């Protein structure tokens, strides 16, 4: 096995290890992203579940397992995509504060959460193949929050923390990947129909291509020198210090080119 192949395997292993680590899981939890949309329901408040109705308007959800659920109304998000200048942020991923009820029973951490017939409010579900909002991280017991009446039943209503996984309650890695692809796709393509949205989409696309190209150029131009340097140390140990200095220089140049590409990409997205 060549040194270059060994380095490739090592980088792949470290990458997989990072994505499987608690650090990556914590990073996913710390980042939430939202899309600004005009909500046609004036009574929608922060924490409510909203859906896209048959007319294409965003209103509060009013069905159990609503397959048209779009997200959670929010006033805070780590990343907010603004396809238009007007609108309200709607969380599509991350940790959200959701207005929930005990309509189908008390909610415990780990329960699947879905929409309910109570407009805008969530409920727990034991159905594993229906459409869900996400997974509860905090509890809501009878007697917690506010007391309200629905169909002659007294239930509790209050905010809970939910890890959003909008879509079918698919468990496992395949389900997680499917949700991520779906969320990113909707985040980028939701407003391609409008001139402003099309402009934003192509700016994101150009920025991504520039960042990828910069990283590829950096590794393509100087990555071979690093491999040759490592091999040269074994052939010429007396020149070890000079070779190590050359390797460090090439690593610095790769980092510099990659950083320049990322900064340029961020500038394109921002402006």
Order of alpha helices (4+ residues) and beta strands (2+ residues): alpha-alpha-beta-beta-beta-beta-beta-beta-beta-beta-beta-beta-beta-beta-alpha-alpha-alpha
